[in-house]
C-alpha cells in the first residue's frame, strides 16, 4: 500500500512541493483512488469488447475533391510580407 515515502517520491518526480499539512490529506485521497482500482480489478471483462473513443459516432467529413490550385501570384498578392516567393511571418520565439 501507499506510504509517506511513496508520496514523497511521487511528489519529487512530479516536481510538486507538499506542505506537511497537505501530505496526510493527499495520502488518504490517493489511497481511496487506488482502492477504487482494486475494485475494478475484480470485474469480469473477458467478453467485453473494447470501446474506442467512448461513443459509436464517426466523423463525418467531406470528400476531398481535386480542383483548381490557387496560383502562386494570387496567393502572394494579399499577404503582407513576401520575399523571393516565400511568405514572411513574425517571429514566434525570441
N, C-alpha and C positions, 0 to 999 in steps of 0.2 A: 504494500500500500504506500501511498504518498506520505512523505515525512518532511520535516522542516529543511533538511539538507537538500532534498529533491527540489523543493520550492526555491531555495536559494540558487541552485544550479540553473533551473529554468529561468529565473529572473536574470541571472548573469548572461545566459545565452540570448535572451530576448532584449537585453540591454535596458532592463526596467529597474529603477531604484524603488525598493519597497521600504516603507516605514514599518517600524516594529508593530504598530497597532493594525496595520493592513495585513500582515502576514497570517495571523490566525483566521481572519475572515476569508482571505483568499484561499488558504489551505482547505478550509471547510467547503468553500464553493467548488474547488477542484475535485475534492473527494466525492461530492454529490454528483458532479458531472461524470466522473469515472464510474460511479455506481450505476448510473444510467446505461453506460456502455456495457457493463456486466450483464444487465437485464437484457440488452439487445442480443448478446451472445447466446442467450437461451432460446431465442426464436428459431423455429424451423423454417429455413429459407431455401431448401434444396430444390423445390419445384416452382419457385417464384421466378418468372422471367425478369431480367434486368430492365430497369426503366431508364430511358435516355432523355435527359433534359427536363424531366418532371411532368411532361404532357405528351399527348399524342398529336399535337399540332405540328404542321410542317410549314416551312417558309414558302410563301407564295411570291415568286419573283417573276418579273417579265423575262421573256426570252430575248437574249441578245441577238440583235439583227445587224447585219452589215449595212452600212450606209456611207454617205459621202464623208470623207475625212475633212476636218476643218483645215483649210490651207494655212500654212505656217505664217504667212504675212498677215492674214486676217487675225489669227490668234495673238500675234505680237502687237498689232496696232493699238489695242486698247490697254495694254499692260503698261504701267507707269515707267518701269526701267527695263531696258534690254540692251545687251551688248553682244555682238557677234552671233546673233541668233539664239542667245540664251536669256532666260528671264532672270532678273536680278531681284532678290528679295532681301529684306532687312535681316541682319544677323540675329540668330536666336540666342546664341551663347556669347558671353563676353570673351 
